[in-house]
Amino acid sequence: MTLTLELSDLRSANEKALAQLSRTTEEEFDAELAEIENFLLSLYRFAVLAVRGKQEIEHAAEVWRETLEVIDRAARQVQPLSSRHPGVHPSLDRILEIRHAASDMLALYA
């Protein structure tokens, strides 16, 4: 069985989640943020699988470039939203870690 995911579908799902986060209540914020974290972690894992065994370095670099673009956009949108909600948000730190890991992977192939 082959599963094909279009990056445009993933971007769209990410944008919807980010829009929902901006409208969430104080009580729901961390749960919504955790969902975005899980989504971005899944995206990272998909990228790992997509480049595994690829012989073309440029193809792998492009996968990581696009993956980093989605993660980076989410991180840039989540940071100011988090500052509007008091308290510690562990998912924010993990989102930034995922972003850093994706950046490191791109650096390996670029």
N, C-alpha and C positions, 0 to 999 in steps of 0.2 A: 504494500500500500504506500502511495506517495501522497504527502500532504503539501500543498502549495499555498503559501501565504503571500499576499501582495502587500508591499510596504505601504501603499496608499490606504489599505484597509486598517493596518496597524496605526498609521498616523491618525486616521479618522477616529478610531477607538480611543486613542490617547487624548485627542482634542476634546472629545465628549467627556472623558473622565476629568480633565482639567477644568472644563466649564462647570461641571457638577461640583467640583471642589470649591470653586469660587462662590458658589451659592449655598454651601453647606453651613449648618449651624455649628456652634461651638462644640456641642456634644458629639457631633458626627465627624468633625474635622479629622481627627487622628485615624479613624476607621477608613475614611475616604482616601486619606494620604497613604495609608498602608496598601490599599488596593492599587494605587498608582505605582507604588514601590514594587508590588508583586508583578504588575504588568511590565514594568521596565526590566525587572530581573528576568522575566520570561523572554522578553525581546532580546536581551543579552544572550540568553541560552540558545535561542533560535539562531542568532548570528554565529555562535560557536559551532553549532551543527552545520550551518550553511557553508562555512569555510573549511570544515574538516575534510581533509583529503583533496582539497583543491590544489591543482598544480599551478594555476595562474595567480601569481602574487597580486596583480592589478585587480583581478576580480575579488579577491579576499579583501584588499584595501577598500574597494568600493562598498562592499558589504559593511565593513566597519565604519566607513565614512557616513553612510546613510543611517546606520544604527546610532552612532554618536550624535548625529543631527537630531534625531527624535528624542534621545535621552537628554541632550543638552537643552533643547527647547523646553522640555518638561521641567528640568531643574531650574531654569531661568524663571519660569512662571510660578513654580511652587515656592521658591524662596520668599518673595514678597508676600505671598498669601500666608505663609507660616508666621511671618513677623506680625501679622494682624491678629493672630490667635495666641494668647499667652500660654506659656508653659513650654516644656521640652517636647520635641517631636522627633523621636528616634528614627522614624521613617525618612525624614529629611536627610539625616546624616547618611543613611544607607543609600538613598537616591544619589547623593553626591559621591559615595563610594562606587556605585555602579557606573556613574559617569566617568570617574577616574579610571576604572578598569577598562571601559570601552575605549577611552583615549589611549591607554597603554597598548591595547590590542591594535588600534589603528597605527600607532607608532611602529609596531613590529612589522607591519606590511607596507607602510608608506615609504 
